[in-house]
Amino acid sequence: MNKKGAKGYWISTSTITNPALFAEYVDKVGPWLKEVGGVVFAKDTQPQGKENTESANLAIICEFPSMKAEVEAYESAEYQELNKIRKVATKNATFTIMEGMDEAEKLRRAMGK
């Protein structure tokens, strides 16, 4: 964990069951995400769900500067309050925190090693 130069990612899928409440979550989480150094890396409202995510109507990846930054963001009191809204507005949600490749690994792959 915390490989040099590795970014951190939140990966989530869910089925939005309360669009109005989810819109409230999005309105609040967007500015907060910027404050903590996160960005929406990818978003799809028609994902091809596989393996227990077939009903998902949202898939999202958020990128953070590091694994440490993403864990701290997730565990923060601010996000835990926002997360309550997300959980009520969705069902069948998945949420994974993961670390990306470090710069050395990216270089090795680019060189075919």
C-alpha positions in Angstrom: 0.0 0.0 0.0 1.1 3.6 -0.7 3.3 2.8 -3.6 5.3 5.8 -4.8 3.3 7.7 -7.4 0.3 5.4 -7.2 -3.2 7.0 -7.2 -6.1 5.7 -5.2 -9.6 4.9 -6.6 -13.1 4.5 -5.4 -15.1 2.1 -7.5 -18.8 1.8 -7.0 -21.9 0.4 -8.7 -25.4 0.8 -7.5 -29.1 0.9 -8.5 -30.5 4.3 -7.9 -34.0 3.9 -6.3 -34.6 7.5 -5.3 -33.4 9.8 -8.0 -34.3 13.1 -6.2 -32.4 12.0 -3.1 -29.5 10.8 -5.2 -29.4 14.2 -6.9 -29.1 15.8 -3.5 -26.1 13.5 -2.7 -24.4 14.4 -6.0 -25.0 18.1 -5.4 -23.2 17.8 -2.0 -20.5 15.2 -2.8 -19.2 17.0 -5.9 -17.9 20.1 -4.1 -16.7 18.0 -1.2 -14.8 15.7 -3.6 -12.9 18.6 -5.0 -12.0 19.8 -1.5 -10.3 16.5 -0.7 -8.5 16.2 -4.0 -10.7 13.7 -5.7 -12.2 13.7 -9.2 -14.7 11.7 -11.0 -12.5 9.6 -13.3 -15.3 7.7 -15.1 -19.1 7.5 -14.9 -21.7 5.4 -16.7 -25.5 5.4 -16.2 -25.9 2.4 -18.4 -23.2 0.0 -17.2 -23.1 -3.6 -18.4 -23.5 -5.2 -14.9 -22.0 -8.7 -14.5 -21.7 -11.0 -11.5 -24.3 -9.5 -9.1 -24.4 -6.0 -10.6 -26.8 -6.7 -13.4 -29.4 -4.2 -12.1 -26.9 -1.4 -11.6 -27.8 1.9 -13.3 -24.7 3.7 -12.1 -21.0 2.8 -12.2 -18.5 5.4 -11.1 -14.8 5.6 -10.5 -13.3 8.4 -8.4 -9.5 9.1 -8.5 -7.5 10.5 -5.6 -3.9 11.6 -5.5 -2.9 8.6 -3.3 -4.3 5.6 -1.4 -3.9 7.5 1.9 -5.9 10.4 0.5 -8.8 8.2 -0.6 -9.0 6.3 2.7 -8.9 9.5 4.7 -11.6 10.9 2.5 -13.8 7.8 2.9 -13.3 7.6 6.6 -13.9 11.4 7.2 -16.9 12.5 9.2 -18.0 14.6 6.3 -18.2 11.7 3.8 -19.8 9.4 6.3 -22.7 11.9 6.6 -22.9 12.1 2.8 -22.7 8.4 2.5 -25.9 8.0 4.6 -27.7 9.8 1.8 -26.2 7.6 -0.9 -27.1 4.5 0.9 -30.8 5.5 1.3 -31.0 6.6 -2.3 -29.6 3.3 -3.8 -29.8 -0.5 -3.4 -27.4 -3.3 -4.3 -24.5 -1.0 -4.0 -20.9 -2.1 -4.2 -18.0 0.1 -3.0 -14.3 -0.8 -3.3 -11.2 1.2 -2.4 -8.1 0.3 -4.4 -4.6 1.5 -5.1 -3.5 2.0 -8.7 -0.1 1.2 -10.2 2.9 3.1 -9.2 5.0 5.0 -11.7 7.7 2.3 -11.9 5.1 -0.4 -12.7 3.6 1.8 -15.4 7.1 2.3 -17.0 7.8 -1.5 -16.9 4.5 -2.2 -18.6 5.1 0.5 -21.2 8.5 -1.1 -22.0 6.9 -4.6 -22.3 8.5 -6.0 -19.2 
